[in-house]
């Protein structure tokens, strides 16, 4: 489990316009512990803290039609996993994943 995890959300809605901005953060967490073969302490794997920022907005000029814009993972921060090999702290990257930022436009029509 992470020591810190939080979400901050700002929302705006007025007449035909609505918008939402969301920031999520999770601090570093341990994925596994391994006892050293010589019995001298523990090593293991952990994941660096990660944050994400998403935005969405819509404009409804008519009762049954709205135009939308969405932006996901605006910050584009990578997921980083590390392996600690010695009790002294010799640490090396195990896994780095880059998740793309996605931007989209849309039209919604209610029948």
Phi and psi in radians as a Rosetta constraint file:
Dihedral C 1 N 2 CA 2 C 2 CIRCULARHARMONIC -1.376 0.35
Dihedral N 2 CA 2 C 2 N 3 CIRCULARHARMONIC 2.598 0.35
Dihedral C 2 N 3 CA 3 C 3 CIRCULARHARMONIC -1.227 0.35
Dihedral N 3 CA 3 C 3 N 4 CIRCULARHARMONIC -0.597 0.35
Dihedral C 3 N 4 CA 4 C 4 CIRCULARHARMONIC -2.293 0.35
Dihedral N 4 CA 4 C 4 N 5 CIRCULARHARMONIC 2.362 0.35
Dihedral C 4 N 5 CA 5 C 5 CIRCULARHARMONIC -2.644 0.35
Dihedral N 5 CA 5 C 5 N 6 CIRCULARHARMONIC 2.199 0.35
Dihedral C 5 N 6 CA 6 C 6 CIRCULARHARMONIC -2.630 0.35
Dihedral N 6 CA 6 C 6 N 7 CIRCULARHARMONIC 2.803 0.35
Dihedral C 6 N 7 CA 7 C 7 CIRCULARHARMONIC -2.285 0.35
Dihedral N 7 CA 7 C 7 N 8 CIRCULARHARMONIC 2.327 0.35
Dihedral C 7 N 8 CA 8 C 8 CIRCULARHARMONIC -2.104 0.35
Dihedral N 8 CA 8 C 8 N 9 CIRCULARHARMONIC 2.252 0.35
Dihedral C 8 N 9 CA 9 C 9 CIRCULARHARMONIC -2.277 0.35
Dihedral N 9 CA 9 C 9 N 10 CIRCULARHARMONIC 2.294 0.35
Dihedral C 9 N 10 CA 10 C 10 CIRCULARHARMONIC -2.023 0.35
Dihedral N 10 CA 10 C 10 N 11 CIRCULARHARMONIC 2.293 0.35
Dihedral C 10 N 11 CA 11 C 11 CIRCULARHARMONIC -2.240 0.35
Dihedral N 11 CA 11 C 11 N 12 CIRCULARHARMONIC 2.569 0.35
Dihedral C 11 N 12 CA 12 C 12 CIRCULARHARMONIC -2.393 0.35
Dihedral N 12 CA 12 C 12 N 13 CIRCULARHARMONIC 2.275 0.35
Dihedral C 12 N 13 CA 13 C 13 CIRCULARHARMONIC -2.486 0.35
Dihedral N 13 CA 13 C 13 N 14 CIRCULARHARMONIC 2.198 0.35
Dihedral C 13 N 14 CA 14 C 14 CIRCULARHARMONIC -2.745 0.35
Dihedral N 14 CA 14 C 14 N 15 CIRCULARHARMONIC 2.150 0.35
Dihedral C 14 N 15 CA 15 C 15 CIRCULARHARMONIC 0.838 0.35
Dihedral N 15 CA 15 C 15 N 16 CIRCULARHARMONIC -1.832 0.35
Dihedral C 15 N 16 CA 16 C 16 CIRCULARHARMONIC -1.713 0.35
Dihedral N 16 CA 16 C 16 N 17 CIRCULARHARMONIC -0.057 0.35
Dihedral C 16 N 17 CA 17 C 17 CIRCULARHARMONIC -2.046 0.35
Dihedral N 17 CA 17 C 17 N 18 CIRCULARHARMONIC 2.370 0.35
Dihedral C 17 N 18 CA 18 C 18 CIRCULARHARMONIC -2.432 0.35
Dihedral N 18 CA 18 C 18 N 19 CIRCULARHARMONIC 2.543 0.35
Dihedral C 18 N 19 CA 19 C 19 CIRCULARHARMONIC -2.563 0.35
Dihedral N 19 CA 19 C 19 N 20 CIRCULARHARMONIC 2.665 0.35
Dihedral C 19 N 20 CA 20 C 20 CIRCULARHARMONIC -2.531 0.35
Dihedral N 20 CA 20 C 20 N 21 CIRCULARHARMONIC 2.265 0.35
Dihedral C 20 N 21 CA 21 C 21 CIRCULARHARMONIC -2.153 0.35
Dihedral N 21 CA 21 C 21 N 22 CIRCULARHARMONIC 2.177 0.35
Dihedral C 21 N 22 CA 22 C 22 CIRCULARHARMONIC -2.231 0.35
Dihedral N 22 CA 22 C 22 N 23 CIRCULARHARMONIC 2.269 0.35
Dihedral C 22 N 23 CA 23 C 23 CIRCULARHARMONIC -2.057 0.35
Dihedral N 23 CA 23 C 23 N 24 CIRCULARHARMONIC 2.249 0.35
Dihedral C 23 N 24 CA 24 C 24 CIRCULARHARMONIC -2.146 0.35
Dihedral N 24 CA 24 C 24 N 25 CIRCULARHARMONIC 2.443 0.35
Dihedral C 24 N 25 CA 25 C 25 CIRCULARHARMONIC -2.444 0.35
Dihedral N 25 CA 25 C 25 N 26 CIRCULARHARMONIC 2.470 0.35
Dihedral C 25 N 26 CA 26 C 26 CIRCULARHARMONIC -2.392 0.35
Dihedral N 26 CA 26 C 26 N 27 CIRCULARHARMONIC 2.178 0.35
Dihedral C 26 N 27 CA 27 C 27 CIRCULARHARMONIC -1.319 0.35
Dihedral N 27 CA 27 C 27 N 28 CIRCULARHARMONIC 3.014 0.35
Dihedral C 27 N 28 CA 28 C 28 CIRCULARHARMONIC -0.939 0.35
Dihedral N 28 CA 28 C 28 N 29 CIRCULARHARMONIC 2.484 0.35
Dihedral C 28 N 29 CA 29 C 29 CIRCULARHARMONIC -2.417 0.35
Dihedral N 29 CA 29 C 29 N 30 CIRCULARHARMONIC 2.639 0.35
Dihedral C 29 N 30 CA 30 C 30 CIRCULARHARMONIC -1.521 0.35
Dihedral N 30 CA 30 C 30 N 31 CIRCULARHARMONIC 2.312 0.35
Dihedral C 30 N 31 CA 31 C 31 CIRCULARHARMONIC -1.746 0.35
Dihedral N 31 CA 31 C 31 N 32 CIRCULARHARMONIC -0.475 0.35
Dihedral C 31 N 32 CA 32 C 32 CIRCULARHARMONIC -2.864 0.35
Dihedral N 32 CA 32 C 32 N 33 CIRCULARHARMONIC 2.658 0.35
Dihedral C 32 N 33 CA 33 C 33 CIRCULARHARMONIC -2.071 0.35
Dihedral N 33 CA 33 C 33 N 34 CIRCULARHARMONIC 2.504 0.35
Dihedral C 33 N 34 CA 34 C 34 CIRCULARHARMONIC -2.327 0.35
Dihedral N 34 CA 34 C 34 N 35 CIRCULARHARMONIC 2.295 0.35
Dihedral C 34 N 35 CA 35 C 35 CIRCULARHARMONIC -1.340 0.35
Dihedral N 35 CA 35 C 35 N 36 CIRCULARHARMONIC 2.346 0.35
Dihedral C 35 N 36 CA 36 C 36 CIRCULARHARMONIC -1.113 0.35
Dihedral N 36 CA 36 C 36 N 37 CIRCULARHARMONIC 2.546 0.35
Dihedral C 36 N 37 CA 37 C 37 CIRCULARHARMONIC -1.003 0.35
Dihedral N 37 CA 37 C 37 N 38 CIRCULARHARMONIC -0.570 0.35
Dihedral C 37 N 38 CA 38 C 38 CIRCULARHARMONIC -1.458 0.35
Dihedral N 38 CA 38 C 38 N 39 CIRCULARHARMONIC 0.036 0.35
Dihedral C 38 N 39 CA 39 C 39 CIRCULARHARMONIC 1.374 0.35
Dihedral N 39 CA 39 C 39 N 40 CIRCULARHARMONIC 0.130 0.35
Dihedral C 39 N 40 CA 40 C 40 CIRCULARHARMONIC -1.688 0.35
Dihedral N 40 CA 40 C 40 N 41 CIRCULARHARMONIC 1.433 0.35
Dihedral C 40 N 41 CA 41 C 41 CIRCULARHARMONIC 1.450 0.35
Dihedral N 41 CA 41 C 41 N 42 CIRCULARHARMONIC -3.001 0.35
Dihedral C 41 N 42 CA 42 C 42 CIRCULARHARMONIC -2.164 0.35
Dihedral N 42 CA 42 C 42 N 43 CIRCULARHARMONIC 2.628 0.35
Dihedral C 42 N 43 CA 43 C 43 CIRCULARHARMONIC -2.201 0.35
Dihedral N 43 CA 43 C 43 N 44 CIRCULARHARMONIC -3.083 0.35
Dihedral C 43 N 44 CA 44 C 44 CIRCULARHARMONIC 3.020 0.35
Dihedral N 44 CA 44 C 44 N 45 CIRCULARHARMONIC -2.875 0.35
Dihedral C 44 N 45 CA 45 C 45 CIRCULARHARMONIC -2.153 0.35
Dihedral N 45 CA 45 C 45 N 46 CIRCULARHARMONIC 2.577 0.35
Dihedral C 45 N 46 CA 46 C 46 CIRCULARHARMONIC -2.546 0.35
Dihedral N 46 CA 46 C 46 N 47 CIRCULARHARMONIC 2.843 0.35
Dihedral C 46 N 47 CA 47 C 47 CIRCULARHARMONIC -2.016 0.35
Dihedral N 47 CA 47 C 47 N 48 CIRCULARHARMONIC 2.284 0.35
Dihedral C 47 N 48 CA 48 C 48 CIRCULARHARMONIC -1.102 0.35
Dihedral N 48 CA 48 C 48 N 49 CIRCULARHARMONIC 2.730 0.35
Dihedral C 48 N 49 CA 49 C 49 CIRCULARHARMONIC -1.038 0.35
Dihedral N 49 CA 49 C 49 N 50 CIRCULARHARMONIC 2.613 0.35
Dihedral C 49 N 50 CA 50 C 50 CIRCULARHARMONIC -2.413 0.35
Dihedral N 50 CA 50 C 50 N 51 CIRCULARHARMONIC 2.508 0.35
Dihedral C 50 N 51 CA 51 C 51 CIRCULARHARMONIC -2.272 0.35
Dihedral N 51 CA 51 C 51 N 52 CIRCULARHARMONIC 2.780 0.35
Dihedral C 51 N 52 CA 52 C 52 CIRCULARHARMONIC -2.587 0.35
Dihedral N 52 CA 52 C 52 N 53 CIRCULARHARMONIC 2.489 0.35
Dihedral C 52 N 53 CA 53 C 53 CIRCULARHARMONIC -2.245 0.35
Dihedral N 53 CA 53 C 53 N 54 CIRCULARHARMONIC 2.207 0.35
Dihedral C 53 N 54 CA 54 C 54 CIRCULARHARMONIC -2.188 0.35
Dihedral N 54 CA 54 C 54 N 55 CIRCULARHARMONIC 2.604 0.35
Dihedral C 54 N 55 CA 55 C 55 CIRCULARHARMONIC -2.419 0.35
Dihedral N 55 CA 55 C 55 N 56 CIRCULARHARMONIC 2.478 0.35
Dihedral C 55 N 56 CA 56 C 56 CIRCULARHARMONIC -2.546 0.35
Dihedral N 56 CA 56 C 56 N 57 CIRCULARHARMONIC 2.569 0.35
Dihedral C 56 N 57 CA 57 C 57 CIRCULARHARMONIC -2.587 0.35
Dihedral N 57 CA 57 C 57 N 58 CIRCULARHARMONIC 2.654 0.35
Dihedral C 57 N 58 CA 58 C 58 CIRCULARHARMONIC -2.521 0.35
Dihedral N 58 CA 58 C 58 N 59 CIRCULARHARMONIC 2.586 0.35
Dihedral C 58 N 59 CA 59 C 59 CIRCULARHARMONIC -2.279 0.35
Dihedral N 59 CA 59 C 59 N 60 CIRCULARHARMONIC 2.206 0.35
Dihedral C 59 N 60 CA 60 C 60 CIRCULARHARMONIC -2.024 0.35
Dihedral N 60 CA 60 C 60 N 61 CIRCULARHARMONIC 1.576 0.35
Dihedral C 60 N 61 CA 61 C 61 CIRCULARHARMONIC -1.231 0.35
Dihedral N 61 CA 61 C 61 N 62 CIRCULARHARMONIC -0.428 0.35
Dihedral C 61 N 62 CA 62 C 62 CIRCULARHARMONIC -2.236 0.35
Dihedral N 62 CA 62 C 62 N 63 CIRCULARHARMONIC 2.880 0.35
Dihedral C 62 N 63 CA 63 C 63 CIRCULARHARMONIC -1.030 0.35
Dihedral N 63 CA 63 C 63 N 64 CIRCULARHARMONIC -0.682 0.35
Dihedral C 63 N 64 CA 64 C 64 CIRCULARHARMONIC -1.942 0.35
Dihedral N 64 CA 64 C 64 N 65 CIRCULARHARMONIC 0.196 0.35
Dihedral C 64 N 65 CA 65 C 65 CIRCULARHARMONIC -2.283 0.35
Dihedral N 65 CA 65 C 65 N 66 CIRCULARHARMONIC 2.335 0.35
Dihedral C 65 N 66 CA 66 C 66 CIRCULARHARMONIC -2.443 0.35
Dihedral N 66 CA 66 C 66 N 67 CIRCULARHARMONIC 2.578 0.35
Dihedral C 66 N 67 CA 67 C 67 CIRCULARHARMONIC -1.851 0.35
Dihedral N 67 CA 67 C 67 N 68 CIRCULARHARMONIC 2.397 0.35
Dihedral C 67 N 68 CA 68 C 68 CIRCULARHARMONIC -2.192 0.35
Dihedral N 68 CA 68 C 68 N 69 CIRCULARHARMONIC 2.671 0.35
Dihedral C 68 N 69 CA 69 C 69 CIRCULARHARMONIC -2.396 0.35
Dihedral N 69 CA 69 C 69 N 70 CIRCULARHARMONIC 2.297 0.35
Dihedral C 69 N 70 CA 70 C 70 CIRCULARHARMONIC -2.288 0.35
Dihedral N 70 CA 70 C 70 N 71 CIRCULARHARMONIC 2.420 0.35
Dihedral C 70 N 71 CA 71 C 71 CIRCULARHARMONIC -2.298 0.35
Dihedral N 71 CA 71 C 71 N 72 CIRCULARHARMONIC 2.108 0.35
Dihedral C 71 N 72 CA 72 C 72 CIRCULARHARMONIC -2.023 0.35
Dihedral N 72 CA 72 C 72 N 73 CIRCULARHARMONIC 2.399 0.35
Dihedral C 72 N 73 CA 73 C 73 CIRCULARHARMONIC 1.000 0.35
Dihedral N 73 CA 73 C 73 N 74 CIRCULARHARMONIC 0.917 0.35
Dihedral C 73 N 74 CA 74 C 74 CIRCULARHARMONIC -1.040 0.35
Dihedral N 74 CA 74 C 74 N 75 CIRCULARHARMONIC -0.688 0.35
Dihedral C 74 N 75 CA 75 C 75 CIRCULARHARMONIC -1.217 0.35
Dihedral N 75 CA 75 C 75 N 76 CIRCULARHARMONIC -0.535 0.35
Dihedral C 75 N 76 CA 76 C 76 CIRCULARHARMONIC 1.130 0.35
Dihedral N 76 CA 76 C 76 N 77 CIRCULARHARMONIC 0.471 0.35
Dihedral C 76 N 77 CA 77 C 77 CIRCULARHARMONIC -1.194 0.35
Dihedral N 77 CA 77 C 77 N 78 CIRCULARHARMONIC 2.366 0.35
Dihedral C 77 N 78 CA 78 C 78 CIRCULARHARMONIC -1.373 0.35
Dihedral N 78 CA 78 C 78 N 79 CIRCULARHARMONIC 2.733 0.35
Dihedral C 78 N 79 CA 79 C 79 CIRCULARHARMONIC -1.516 0.35
Dihedral N 79 CA 79 C 79 N 80 CIRCULARHARMONIC 2.166 0.35
Dihedral C 79 N 80 CA 80 C 80 CIRCULARHARMONIC -2.191 0.35
Dihedral N 80 CA 80 C 80 N 81 CIRCULARHARMONIC 2.181 0.35
Dihedral C 80 N 81 CA 81 C 81 CIRCULARHARMONIC -1.986 0.35
Dihedral N 81 CA 81 C 81 N 82 CIRCULARHARMONIC 2.372 0.35
Dihedral C 81 N 82 CA 82 C 82 CIRCULARHARMONIC -2.184 0.35
Dihedral N 82 CA 82 C 82 N 83 CIRCULARHARMONIC 2.678 0.35
Dihedral C 82 N 83 CA 83 C 83 CIRCULARHARMONIC -2.092 0.35
Dihedral N 83 CA 83 C 83 N 84 CIRCULARHARMONIC 2.196 0.35
Dihedral C 83 N 84 CA 84 C 84 CIRCULARHARMONIC -1.661 0.35
Dihedral N 84 CA 84 C 84 N 85 CIRCULARHARMONIC 2.123 0.35
Dihedral C 84 N 85 CA 85 C 85 CIRCULARHARMONIC -1.678 0.35
Dihedral N 85 CA 85 C 85 N 86 CIRCULARHARMONIC -0.369 0.35
Dihedral C 85 N 86 CA 86 C 86 CIRCULARHARMONIC -2.340 0.35
Dihedral N 86 CA 86 C 86 N 87 CIRCULARHARMONIC 2.695 0.35
Dihedral C 86 N 87 CA 87 C 87 CIRCULARHARMONIC -1.075 0.35
Dihedral N 87 CA 87 C 87 N 88 CIRCULARHARMONIC -0.392 0.35
Dihedral C 87 N 88 CA 88 C 88 CIRCULARHARMONIC -1.268 0.35
Dihedral N 88 CA 88 C 88 N 89 CIRCULARHARMONIC -0.256 0.35
Dihedral C 88 N 89 CA 89 C 89 CIRCULARHARMONIC 1.894 0.35
Dihedral N 89 CA 89 C 89 N 90 CIRCULARHARMONIC 0.214 0.35
Dihedral C 89 N 90 CA 90 C 90 CIRCULARHARMONIC -1.086 0.35
Dihedral N 90 CA 90 C 90 N 91 CIRCULARHARMONIC 1.938 0.35
Dihedral C 90 N 91 CA 91 C 91 CIRCULARHARMONIC -2.156 0.35
Dihedral N 91 CA 91 C 91 N 92 CIRCULARHARMONIC 2.426 0.35
Dihedral C 91 N 92 CA 92 C 92 CIRCULARHARMONIC -2.348 0.35
Dihedral N 92 CA 92 C 92 N 93 CIRCULARHARMONIC 2.570 0.35
Dihedral C 92 N 93 CA 93 C 93 CIRCULARHARMONIC -1.082 0.35
Dihedral N 93 CA 93 C 93 N 94 CIRCULARHARMONIC 2.394 0.35
Dihedral C 93 N 94 CA 94 C 94 CIRCULARHARMONIC -1.845 0.35
Dihedral N 94 CA 94 C 94 N 95 CIRCULARHARMONIC -0.692 0.35
Dihedral C 94 N 95 CA 95 C 95 CIRCULARHARMONIC -2.680 0.35
Dihedral N 95 CA 95 C 95 N 96 CIRCULARHARMONIC 2.255 0.35
Dihedral C 95 N 96 CA 96 C 96 CIRCULARHARMONIC -2.261 0.35
Dihedral N 96 CA 96 C 96 N 97 CIRCULARHARMONIC 2.154 0.35
Dihedral C 96 N 97 CA 97 C 97 CIRCULARHARMONIC -2.121 0.35
Dihedral N 97 CA 97 C 97 N 98 CIRCULARHARMONIC 2.223 0.35
Dihedral C 97 N 98 CA 98 C 98 CIRCULARHARMONIC -1.788 0.35
Dihedral N 98 CA 98 C 98 N 99 CIRCULARHARMONIC 1.977 0.35
Dihedral C 98 N 99 CA 99 C 99 CIRCULARHARMONIC -1.640 0.35
Dihedral N 99 CA 99 C 99 N 100 CIRCULARHARMONIC 2.320 0.35
Dihedral C 99 N 100 CA 100 C 100 CIRCULARHARMONIC -1.233 0.35
Dihedral N 100 CA 100 C 100 N 101 CIRCULARHARMONIC 2.716 0.35
Dihedral C 100 N 101 CA 101 C 101 CIRCULARHARMONIC -1.509 0.35
Dihedral N 101 CA 101 C 101 N 102 CIRCULARHARMONIC 2.415 0.35
Dihedral C 101 N 102 CA 102 C 102 CIRCULARHARMONIC -2.139 0.35
Dihedral N 102 CA 102 C 102 N 103 CIRCULARHARMONIC 2.244 0.35
Dihedral C 102 N 103 CA 103 C 103 CIRCULARHARMONIC -2.098 0.35
Dihedral N 103 CA 103 C 103 N 104 CIRCULARHARMONIC 2.361 0.35
Dihedral C 103 N 104 CA 104 C 104 CIRCULARHARMONIC -2.519 0.35
Dihedral N 104 CA 104 C 104 N 105 CIRCULARHARMONIC 2.607 0.35
Dihedral C 104 N 105 CA 105 C 105 CIRCULARHARMONIC -2.051 0.35
Dihedral N 105 CA 105 C 105 N 106 CIRCULARHARMONIC 2.562 0.35
Dihedral C 105 N 106 CA 106 C 106 CIRCULARHARMONIC -2.684 0.35
Dihedral N 106 CA 106 C 106 N 107 CIRCULARHARMONIC 2.889 0.35
Dihedral C 106 N 107 CA 107 C 107 CIRCULARHARMONIC -2.232 0.35
Dihedral N 107 CA 107 C 107 N 108 CIRCULARHARMONIC 2.280 0.35
Dihedral C 107 N 108 CA 108 C 108 CIRCULARHARMONIC -1.982 0.35
Dihedral N 108 CA 108 C 108 N 109 CIRCULARHARMONIC 2.308 0.35
Dihedral C 108 N 109 CA 109 C 109 CIRCULARHARMONIC -2.220 0.35
Dihedral N 109 CA 109 C 109 N 110 CIRCULARHARMONIC 2.189 0.35
Dihedral C 109 N 110 CA 110 C 110 CIRCULARHARMONIC -1.686 0.35
Dihedral N 110 CA 110 C 110 N 111 CIRCULARHARMONIC 2.356 0.35
